[in-house]
Amino acid sequence: MVADNGLEWKEGGVPVSCRFDDPYFSLGNGLAETRHVFLDGNGLPGRFRPGFHVAELGFGTGLNMLAALVSWRAAGVAGPLRFTSFEGFPLEATDIARALQAFPEAEAVAAPFLAQWAQGARHIRMEGLEAEVIVGDVRQTLPVWQGRADAWFLDGFSPAKNPEMWGDALMAEVAAHTNPHGGFATYTAAGHVRRALQAAGFQVERRPGFGHKRHMSVGRLG
């Protein structure tokens, strides 16, 4: 059933964007996919250190942020994890809460985030985390962002369905906002995305994907 908020809920509590006809996370196990693609793909938690900064294209339900927070807390690193996400179409807190019910481990740490989000906050502060969600067209918001990330989670909707999120110019901006020896991970292995990231300066590698996806992509700046 399609709701007024532009979401369709699949069996198992998976929200699907009607705008992009794409699910917000894996129809299998979204939390396991996050860990395989974005955490393992970026060498986390092994690369965590004080002040570590994750940036993300596509905030969605906040699942990636919460998975990173769980990993950060378990690693026992001093200070908060810094997390910046770029999102064009933020979800309502009620929809995020409904989606997170599928992942008890993430849901268990989500209450402070959901409370702040419901009040309209886009700067989120909670134990072990300082996060900002920058709302708007990422092609406009990323170029003027003053930050640099140690690790990128490239998690926009599919390149075939949301090509604006994966263009050459935007991938160049990702590289320009990456610290030396920083990197990225993404579920997609689309050739034009890998070539754009390579042209931007990343050493790109194709790895086994999660579940039914044969391949994913990771990369580091030299």
Beta strands, then each sheet from edge to edge (+ up, - down):
strand 1: 7-10
strand 2: 14-17
strand 3: 22-23
strand 4: 53-57
strand 5: 81-87
strand 6: 123-126
strand 7: 129-135
strand 8: 149-154
strand 9: 178-186
strand 10: 202-208
strand 11: 215-221
sheet 1: 1+ 2- 3+
sheet 2: 6+ 7- 5- 4- 8- 9- 11+ 10-
end
